[in-house]
Amino acid sequence: MKAIIKRFLKEETGVTAIEYGLIAGLIAVAIVAGVSSIGGSLGNMFNNLGKCITDPSNSAACTSPWTKGTSE
């Protein structure tokens, strides 16, 4: 029985696969966190773009995000 336990503790097959799985899981969590953090602001930007296209006289919706809020 002792020999079986020693052999089991020395066995490292599959450890690399588990490590790769953990790394892939962490990357997935980071991607989800990044997308969810910018998702709302990106949605607002596209909503404002749609409002600007339908009503160009609406200066609040037609501000460029790259010119720090100045109307064009």
N, C-alpha and C positions, 0 to 999 in steps of 0.2 A: 504494500500500500504506500509506503514511504517513497518507493521508486516512482510510482505513478504520479504522486504529488510533485516530486522534484522535476520530473519530466514535463508536467503540465506548467509549472512555474517558469521553466526554461524556454518553453515553446513561445515563439514570437510570430508565428505565421498568422496573418490576418490583422496584425497591429497596424501595418501601413495602410491597409484598406480602411480601418476605423479612423485613423488620423486624417486620411483624405476625405472621408465622410464628414468629420467634424469641421474641417476647413471649408468644405462646400456648404455646410450648414451655416457657418458664420458669414460667408460671402453672401448667401441668400438673405440672411437677416439684415446685413448692411445694405443690400440693394433695396429691400422692402422699406427700410427706414429712410433711405435717400429719396425714393420715389414718393413716399407718403409725405415727406416734408416739403417737397417742391410741387406736389400735385395740386394743392389748393391754389397756390399763386399762379401756376401755369394755367389752370382752369379759369381763374379770374382774368388773366391776360387775354385768353381766347374769347371769353364772353365780352370783354370790352372791345375787342377787335370786331366781333360780330355786330355790336351796337354801333360802332363807328361806321361800319359798312352800310348798315341800314339807315342811319341818321347821322351824316357827316357834320351837321351843325351842332351836335352834342359834344361840346368841347371837353367835358369831363371824361367821356369815354374815348376821345380821340387823342389822348396824350401818349407820347412815345415813351416807353420804359427806358430807352437809351438816352434820352435828352433830359432826364431828371424832372419830368412833369411839365415841361414847357409845351404849349400847343404848337402844332405845325400847320 
